[in-house]
C-alpha cells in the first residue's frame, strides 16, 4: 500500500473490512485512509487531486511549516482542523499536544465542537482507536485530553493569551492556524503588522524542536499573513511549503470535478454568490480591491535592472512628503526617488529601491534628506503647501537646495488618478523584491482604506513634476551641475545652466 494513494485492491479491502488489526494499521499509517475509513460522512463527492495532496502534506512529519490557501468550501478545514488533529494523535505522528487557533471564540468553539462530536459519536472511530472520553472538566472547556494517548487537543481564539501553554511537560507539537484573519483585520497596515508580529512573537515560540505549523485560510489581502508567509518562502527567508488551490486554475481547469463537473456549475455558484469581487477573492483566490480602486494590482510593471544606457539618463529626482511629528497617529515622512529617461512616448520612470518611510524629529529628517541628495545626486521636490512651504525655507537655510513644486490639490485620489495611466502602460516601473516598494504599491492599491498614504504623496509629487517638465521644451528643463557634468545630459549642449 502506498501511503499517499487509495489503492482499492480487493484483497486489501476485504482485510480492512473483516480484520480490525489491518484496518487500524492502515488508518494509523495514512491520514487519507484514516479519513476514508472514519470520516465517510464527510465524503459527499469524489476526492480531488488537490485534496489528496493536502492529505499527503499532513502525513509528512518533516514538513515543519505548511501554508495552504484553498477556495471556500474546498474541505480544507474539515481535513486540517477536524480530521488531522485526531489522526496526528492516533496515527504514526503520535502528536501529544495539538493547538488549533482561529480568529474568534465562536470559530474556536465550532472547531472544538466538531472534533468533540467525532470523538464522542463516531462509533467506528471509537471502536478501533478509542476510548477517548473521560469524565472530567477538560471536556467541558475548549480543551480535551485523550488519556489513552497521553495527548491533548485545544482550540483557542487569537484574542486569548496562550503564551507558555503546555500539556504536562509538552509544548504544542502541532499548531494549526485556521482563518486567523478576516476582512476587517487586513484592512490597514497596522493591523496586518500586528497579526504578523503576533504570529512571529507569540505563536512560533509556543512550539519546540520538531513542532509542525499549518496555516490555512483565504487570500484576503495582498499583504496578509498568508501572503507574507508565501513571499518569505519564495525568497528563501523561511523554510516551508506553500500551496494555493483556486476553484479553477490558470488554464480554467476545475480543481474539484467531483463537486463541480463543468463550468456551468461554476457559473451557478458565481450567480449564487452574486458578488464578483467576493467570488474572485473567496473562490479564485485573487485578493482584489473594490472596483472603484484607482490602481489595479495587475497594472504594476516591475523591473529587475535598469536597462537604459547611463548616458541617456535625464536626471534623478526625489519626491518628498515631510512630517516632523513622531506620535503613533502622526504621518510618516516619505521620500521616493526615480531615474528619468526619454521623453513623451519614450519616457521611462524607474522608481528606485528602498524609498524611505519613517517618523523622526526635524533634525533627523533634515540629515536624512541631505544624505539622500548626496547619495543619488538627485533633485529634491517638495510641494508648496502649508507646512511644506516652511520646510523648503528651512532646507534653504541648511543649504539643501530643494524645488518648490505647485500645489496639485489636496485630493489624493485625484492626484493618483492623474498618473494612473503611466502606471498601467509601464511608463512607471517598480523594482522587484523590495519590501518598501511593496508598501508603496499597497498604499496605491488600497488608497482610502490604508491609514497612511505618505509614499503615494511622495510618488505623485515626483511624477506630476516629471509630466509637467516633459511637456516643456528641452531648454526650459531645470539643470544641475555636479562636478563637471550637467544634469539632465541633453542640457549639456544648451545655454540654460
C-alpha positions as a printed Julia matrix, in Angstrom:
497×3 Matrix{Float64}:
   0.0    0.0     0.0
   1.21   3.49   -0.88
   0.64   5.97    1.93
  -0.48   8.81   -0.3
  -2.82   6.87   -2.55
  -6.07   5.0    -2.23
  -5.25   1.6    -3.69
  -8.51  -0.29   -3.99
  -7.09  -3.77   -4.05
  -9.93  -6.25   -3.42
  -7.84  -8.34   -1.07
  -6.79  -5.3     0.96
 -10.35  -4.02    1.1
 -11.55  -7.41    2.36
  -8.93  -7.39    5.13
  -9.79  -3.82    6.09
 -13.46  -4.73    6.4
 -13.01  -8.0     8.3
  -9.79  -7.53   10.26
  -9.69  -4.65   12.78
  -5.92  -5.01   13.21
  -5.33  -4.42    9.49
  -7.84  -1.56    9.41
  -6.18   0.14   12.38
  -2.71  -0.34   10.91
  -3.78   1.17    7.61
  -5.54   4.08    9.33
  -2.56   4.83   11.57
  -0.18   4.82    8.62
  -2.19   7.04    6.26
  -4.24  10.14    7.03
  -6.02   9.68    3.71
  -7.1    6.14    4.58
  -8.0    7.3     8.1
 -10.34   9.89    6.6
 -11.95   7.45    4.17
 -12.46   4.83    6.89
 -13.69   7.01    9.74
 -14.99  10.2     8.09
 -17.1    8.81    5.23
 -19.99  11.03    6.37
 -17.95  13.98    5.06
 -17.43  12.41    1.64
 -20.26  13.8    -0.47
 -18.18  13.91   -3.65
 -15.19  12.08   -5.08
 -11.97  13.39   -3.6
 -10.0   15.76   -5.81
  -6.29  15.51   -6.54
  -5.58  18.7    -4.6
  -7.29  17.24   -1.51
  -5.15  14.1    -1.8
  -2.12  16.38   -1.95
  -3.24  18.07    1.27
  -3.52  14.67    2.93
  -0.03  13.86    1.66
   1.35  17.05    3.19
  -0.12  16.18    6.6
   1.44  12.73    6.53
   4.99  14.02    6.21
   6.5   14.62    9.65
   9.38  16.59    8.12
   7.05  19.38    6.93
   7.53  21.79    9.81
   5.78  24.73    8.14
   2.93  24.45    5.65
   0.69  27.23    4.31
  -2.44  26.22    2.43
  -4.99  28.51    0.87
  -7.94  26.99   -0.94
 -11.3   28.13   -2.19
 -14.26  28.4     0.15
 -15.97  25.02    0.59
 -12.91  23.07   -0.55
 -12.87  20.94    2.6
  -9.6   22.38    3.91
 -10.98  22.98    7.43
 -12.53  19.51    7.62
  -9.22  17.92    6.6
  -6.78  20.13    8.51
  -8.7   21.33   11.57
 -11.05  18.42   12.22
  -9.59  15.17   10.92
  -5.88  15.96   11.12
  -5.76  16.7    14.88
  -7.3   13.3    15.67
  -5.15  11.39   13.19
  -1.99  13.25   14.24
  -2.5   11.87   17.76
  -3.79   8.37   16.94
  -1.62   7.85   13.84
   2.08   7.42   13.23
   2.89  11.07   14.0
   1.96  10.41   17.65
   1.46  14.07   18.5
   0.92  14.91   22.17
  -0.4   18.46   22.1
  -2.41  19.82   19.17
  -3.25  23.53   19.38
  -5.82  24.98   16.97
  -6.13  28.76   16.7
  -8.94  30.68   14.98
  -9.75  34.36   14.69
 -12.75  34.41   17.04
 -14.01  32.5    20.05
 -17.07  31.39   18.07
 -14.86  29.85   15.39
 -12.75  28.08   18.0
 -15.9   26.82   19.71
 -17.23  25.38   16.45
 -13.95  23.64   15.59
 -13.76  22.18   19.1
 -17.38  21.06   18.93
 -16.79  19.28   15.61
 -13.78  17.38   16.98
 -15.57  16.56   20.21
 -18.59  15.2    18.32
 -16.38  12.87   16.31
 -14.69  11.53   19.43
 -17.99  11.06   21.24
 -20.33   9.9    18.47
 -18.2    8.34   15.73
 -18.74   4.66   16.6
 -16.24   3.08   14.14
 -13.57   5.57   15.26
 -14.27   4.89   18.93
 -14.31   1.13   18.43
 -10.97   1.0    16.62
  -8.96   3.82   18.16
 -10.82   4.72   21.36
 -11.78   5.02   24.05
 -11.43   8.79   24.03
 -13.9   10.14   26.55
 -13.12  10.68   30.19
 -15.48  12.4    32.61
 -13.56  15.47   33.72
 -13.61  19.21   33.44
 -11.3   19.18   30.42
 -14.12  18.07   28.12
 -16.32  20.94   29.2
 -13.93  23.65   28.04
 -12.27  24.17   24.65
  -9.65  21.6    25.59
  -9.85  17.83   25.82
  -7.43  15.17   26.96
  -7.15  11.73   25.37
  -5.8    9.6    28.27
  -5.14   6.55   26.11
  -2.67   8.56   24.04
  -1.43  10.95   26.73
  -2.44  13.78   24.42
  -4.41  16.99   24.37
  -6.34  18.95   21.74
  -7.04  22.61   22.48
  -8.93  25.17   20.41
  -8.5   28.87   21.15
  -9.09  32.24   19.54
  -6.34  34.65   18.53
  -7.55  37.08   21.2
  -6.71  34.66   24.01
  -3.39  34.71   25.8
  -1.69  31.36   25.21
   1.93  32.17   26.0
   3.77  29.24   27.53
   0.87  26.8    27.14
   1.82  23.16   27.82
   0.32  19.71   28.23
   2.29  18.4    31.17
   5.88  18.96   30.1
   4.97  19.05   26.41
   4.81  22.18   24.34
   2.43  22.14   21.34
   3.91  19.83   18.71
   1.23  20.59   16.12
  -0.12  24.14   15.73
  -2.93  24.84   13.27
  -3.97  28.39   12.39
  -7.37  28.32   10.7
  -8.75  31.61    9.33
  -6.94  33.85   11.83
  -7.62  36.84    9.55
 -10.81  38.43    8.32
 -11.61  41.39    6.07
 -11.5   43.84    8.97
  -8.18  42.63   10.34
  -6.41  43.01    6.98
  -7.85  46.44    6.22
  -4.93  48.53    7.49
  -1.18  48.03    7.51
  -1.1   48.48   11.28
  -3.49  45.59   11.83
  -1.64  43.4     9.31
   1.64  44.19   11.03
   0.06  43.31   14.37
  -1.05  39.9    13.08
   2.39  39.2    11.65
   4.11  40.24   14.89
   1.61  38.16   16.89
   2.39  35.13   14.75
   6.15  35.6    14.94
   6.29  36.72   18.58
   3.52  34.69   20.23
   2.72  31.64   18.1
   6.04  30.41   16.72
   7.72  30.4    20.18
   4.9   28.2    21.55
   6.39  25.19   19.84
   9.55  23.23   20.35
  12.03  21.47   18.14
  10.05  19.48   15.58
   6.78  21.34   16.1
   4.75  21.47   12.91
   2.79  24.6    12.0
  -0.04  24.66    9.47
  -1.69  27.9     8.34
  -4.9   27.67    6.3
  -7.24  30.36    5.07
  -8.25  32.52    2.13
  -6.33  35.26    0.36
  -7.97  38.36    1.79
  -5.26  40.9     1.03
  -2.02  41.0    -0.94
  -0.21  41.88    2.31
  -1.98  39.39    4.6
  -0.23  36.9     6.89
  -0.63  34.14    4.31
   0.79  36.32    1.53
   3.7   37.42    3.71
   4.48  33.79    4.5
   4.24  32.92    0.81
   6.7   35.68    0.0
   9.08  34.65    2.79
   9.08  31.07    1.5
   9.6   32.16   -2.12
  12.53  34.4    -1.15
  14.15  31.73    0.99
  13.69  33.66    4.22
  11.52  30.86    5.59
  11.75  27.12    5.08
   8.31  25.78    4.29
   5.7   24.71    1.76
   3.08  26.94    0.19
   0.1   25.58   -1.72
  -2.68  27.51   -3.41
  -5.85  25.86   -4.71
  -8.35  28.12   -6.54
 -11.61  26.64   -7.78
 -10.24  26.8   -11.33
  -6.58  27.11  -12.3
  -4.99  29.46  -14.83
  -5.95  27.11  -17.65
  -9.57  27.19  -16.4
  -9.32  23.58  -15.28
 -11.75  22.77  -12.46
  -9.85  21.55   -9.4
 -12.74  19.6    -7.88
 -14.57  17.95  -10.78
 -16.38  15.62   -8.39
 -18.26  18.59   -6.96
 -18.18  20.9    -9.98
 -18.28  18.66  -13.09
 -18.41  21.53  -15.6
 -18.17  25.3   -15.94
 -21.96  25.62  -15.82
 -21.78  24.55  -12.17
 -19.1   27.19  -11.53
 -21.33  29.8   -13.13
 -24.26  28.7   -10.96
 -22.06  29.15   -7.9
 -20.95  32.58   -9.08
 -24.55  33.65   -9.64
 -25.49  32.34   -6.21
 -22.74  34.43   -4.62
 -23.96  37.45   -6.57
 -20.8   39.45   -5.94
 -17.97  39.29   -8.47
 -15.39  40.69   -6.05
 -16.35  38.2    -3.33
 -16.26  35.31   -5.83
 -12.83  36.29   -7.12
 -11.49  36.6    -3.58
 -13.12  33.56   -1.96
 -13.03  31.12   -4.88
 -10.42  32.3    -7.38
  -8.06  33.34   -4.55
  -7.45  36.76   -6.05
  -7.25  39.34   -3.24
  -8.98  42.01   -5.3
  -9.68  45.54   -4.25
 -13.01  47.23   -4.8
 -13.98  48.1    -8.36
 -13.53  51.77   -7.53
  -9.8   51.3    -6.83
  -7.69  53.74   -8.85
  -4.74  51.38   -9.3
  -5.25  47.69  -10.0
  -2.62  45.14   -8.91
  -2.28  43.79  -12.45
  -1.27  47.24  -13.71
   2.02  47.25  -11.8
   5.09  46.77  -14.02
   8.32  45.6   -12.4
  11.96  45.66  -13.49
  14.92  43.51  -12.45
  17.54  46.04  -13.52
  17.56  49.4   -15.31
  18.23  48.57  -18.97
  18.59  52.14  -20.25
  22.03  53.41  -21.23
  23.58  55.55  -18.45
  24.29  58.37  -20.9
  20.57  58.61  -21.61
  19.74  59.5   -18.03
  17.97  62.85  -17.94
  18.07  63.27  -14.18
  17.43  61.62  -10.84
  14.64  63.13   -8.78
  13.27  62.68   -5.26
   9.74  63.49   -4.19
   9.41  64.32   -0.51
   6.3   64.38    1.68
   7.69  65.66    5.01
   6.31  65.24    8.51
   8.01  66.06   11.78
   5.66  64.66   14.44
   6.61  61.27   15.91
   3.41  60.31   17.71
   1.77  57.0    16.85
  -1.07  58.63   14.92
   1.23  61.04   13.05
   2.03  60.81    9.37
   5.32  59.46    8.1
   7.98  61.34    6.2
   8.2   59.73    2.77
  10.92  60.04    0.13
  10.58  58.36   -3.27
  13.43  58.6    -5.78
  13.36  57.86   -9.51
  15.65  57.93  -12.53
  14.11  59.54  -15.6
  14.91  58.55  -19.19
  13.46  59.67  -22.51
  10.58  61.96  -23.36
   6.92  61.72  -24.31
   6.19  58.25  -25.77
   9.73  57.12  -24.86
   9.51  58.41  -21.3
  10.56  55.86  -18.67
  10.45  56.48  -14.93
  12.34  53.91  -12.87
  11.31  54.11   -9.23
  14.43  53.22   -7.24
  14.52  50.61   -4.47
  14.24  51.41   -0.79
  12.05  54.52   -0.69
  12.12  55.97    2.79
   9.11  55.97    5.07
   9.85  56.95    8.66
   8.95  59.07   11.68
  11.58  61.37   13.08
  12.17  64.78   14.59
  13.15  67.64   12.3
  16.98  67.36   12.61
  16.9   63.67   11.67
  14.62  64.36    8.71
  16.94  67.12    7.5
  20.03  64.93    7.85
  18.33  62.06    6.02
  17.24  64.29    3.17
  20.78  65.61    2.83
  22.11  62.06    2.66
  19.55  61.12    0.0
  20.51  64.1    -2.16
  24.22  63.39   -1.83
  23.84  59.65   -2.46
  21.58  59.86   -5.52
  22.76  63.27   -6.77
  19.05  63.93   -7.11
  16.82  66.94   -7.37
  14.62  67.41   -4.31
  10.92  68.19   -4.8
   8.6   69.4    -2.06
   5.07  70.61   -2.62
   4.42  74.24   -1.68
   1.52  73.67    0.65
   1.26  74.87    4.25
   3.94  73.29    6.42
   5.8   72.05    3.34
   6.42  75.64    2.2
   8.06  76.42    5.53
  10.03  73.21    5.24
  11.52  74.39    1.92
  12.68  77.61    3.57
  14.3   75.63    6.38
  16.08  73.48    3.8
  17.42  76.58    2.11
  18.72  77.76    5.47
  20.52  74.42    5.81
  21.91  74.86    2.29
  20.0   71.91    0.94
  18.61  73.02   -2.46
  15.02  71.99   -2.95
  12.49  72.76   -5.64
   9.12  74.13   -4.72
   6.5   72.42   -6.83
   2.97  73.59   -7.41
   0.09  72.6    -5.22
  -1.73  69.93   -7.2
  -4.64  69.9    -4.8
  -5.4   68.04   -1.62
  -7.47  65.3    -3.26
  -5.09  62.35   -3.05
  -7.31  60.2    -5.22
  -7.36  62.81   -7.99
  -3.59  63.13   -7.88
  -3.09  59.38   -8.1
  -5.64  59.18  -10.91
  -3.56  61.73  -12.84
  -0.62  59.33  -13.03
  -2.58  56.05  -13.21
  -2.25  55.72  -16.99
   1.55  55.92  -16.71
   1.48  53.08  -14.18
  -0.83  50.97  -16.34
   1.13  51.41  -19.58
   4.5   50.71  -17.96
   5.96  54.2   -18.2
   6.48  53.98  -14.44
   8.41  50.87  -13.41
   8.91  49.49   -9.92
  11.79  47.32   -8.64
  11.14  43.68   -7.83
  11.51  42.14   -4.37
  11.6   45.35   -2.39
   9.55  45.44    0.84
   9.17  49.22    0.94
   8.15  49.33   -2.7
   5.5   46.75   -1.84
   4.29  49.12    0.88
   4.07  51.93   -1.69
   2.13  49.69   -4.06
  -0.2   48.59   -1.26
  -0.87  52.23   -0.39
  -1.71  52.94   -4.03
  -3.99  49.94   -4.5
  -5.83  50.44   -1.21
  -5.85  54.23   -1.16
  -8.67  55.33    1.11
  -8.56  52.25    3.34
  -4.91  52.31    4.38
  -4.29  54.5     7.41
  -1.2   56.09    5.85
  -0.54  57.11    2.25
   2.62  59.2     2.57
   4.57  57.19   -0.02
   1.75  57.79   -2.51
   2.02  61.54   -1.87
   5.77  61.48   -2.48
   5.27  59.49   -5.68
   2.57  61.78   -7.08
   4.67  64.86   -6.3
   7.55  63.33   -8.21
   5.61  62.07  -11.23
   3.41  65.14  -11.72
   6.57  67.27  -11.83
   8.08  64.96  -14.44
   4.91  65.15  -16.52
   4.91  68.96  -16.37
   8.53  69.15  -17.47
   8.01  66.57  -20.2
   5.6   68.98  -21.89
   8.15  71.81  -21.94
  10.93  72.4   -24.47
  14.27  70.88  -23.56
  15.81  74.28  -22.95
  13.35  75.01  -20.15
  14.19  71.91  -18.18
  15.98  72.53  -14.9
  19.66  71.54  -14.92
  22.03  70.65  -12.13
  25.8   70.9   -12.36
  27.5   68.14  -10.36
  31.26  68.08  -10.73
  31.95  68.61  -14.41
  28.67  67.06  -15.58
  25.42  68.82  -16.36
  22.09  67.13  -15.49
  19.99  66.37  -17.42
  22.5   65.24  -20.12
  20.65  66.8   -23.06
  21.18  70.19  -21.4
  24.96  69.91  -21.84
  24.6   71.43  -25.28
  22.13  74.1   -24.21
  22.75  77.54  -22.79
  20.46  77.02  -19.82
  22.78  76.09  -16.94
